[in-house]
Amino acid sequence: MNSTKLRVLLISAFSLLLLSACGSMESAAQDDCTSIGWQIGSPGYNDCYRARLYERKMDYALPPGDRPRPSLL
């Protein structure tokens, strides 16, 4: 196997490994609520889920008026 194919294979495998570790905000909010004892489908769980999802969306949102800038790297 030549070095180019090996390099592409390693980069692909590494990328797949990194992406598989990423979860969504929805699954993280669900994990938060079930970890403190709420059962999926209960009224308390639904309130918890909506609140945690909103908090996570706000955590990852840009501040008002801020625009993304290109990376210098």
C-alpha positions, 0 to 999 in steps of 0.5 A: 500500500503506498503512503498516500492511500495509507495516509487517507485511510488513517485520516478517515479512521481518525475523523470517524472516531472523533465524530462518533464521540460527538453527541447532539444537544438533544441527547445531552439534555436527555442524559441530563434529565434522566441522570437526575431521576426523571423518567422519559415521558413524565411531565417533569421530564418534559419541563426539564428537557425543554429547560436543559435544551434551551440552556445548551442552545444559549451556551453555544450561541454567539453573543448579540451583535457578534459575528464569526471571524475567520481563524488565523490558524 
